[in-house]
Amino acid sequence: MNLHLVRPPVADLVFQVYAKPLHPELFDILASRIWQRDDWRVAIHITRSGHVIAWQNRDRCLTELADVQVPEIINSRRLLHYRVRGEHTASLNCGTGIVYQTSFQVEALPPEIFLHVHDEILADGAKRGLLHNFQPNHRLAIAPLSLVALETRARCLFLNSFHTFPEENSVVKVQTLIEKVVAE
């Protein structure tokens, strides 16, 4: 079995943010979890290629996508679009006091360091967040991992996402902050 049947190459990934919900049936969702607070709700979905994070409050909806390009998505209300390569940062003022900030990077690592980072993600995911451990293509193979960990503070939500690509010894890391800014 070719590992790309489990997870595509990193070069096929895109990072996008939309100011609208996206239909979950557009994605190959492997694990999901919903967190809700008094003033917001976030649905986190781990997909075969990465993740979909849908955050909303009563005024705004933001959907972050780190996955392969989905041709069925109409690009209306798309706020950000990047190929997943190197490192990128972005900040958006979404109105009604909501600020979205993100940073993502692709790290290609030497095999021994990749294995160490992979094991750290697996150990961390056992303690917090949403973790999906893919099945390896044979018993000695390293299985891809996806972890999305969430932290909340007053008026902000912080997400750390890690997606491993063992065939390429690469890790895609995404940090996202969604914050309610109070006017002074």
Summary of the structure (lengths in Angstrom):
residues: 184
radius of gyration: 16.3
end to end distance: 57.9
largest distance: 57.9
contacts: 558
relative contact order: 0.22
helix: 15%
strand: 51%
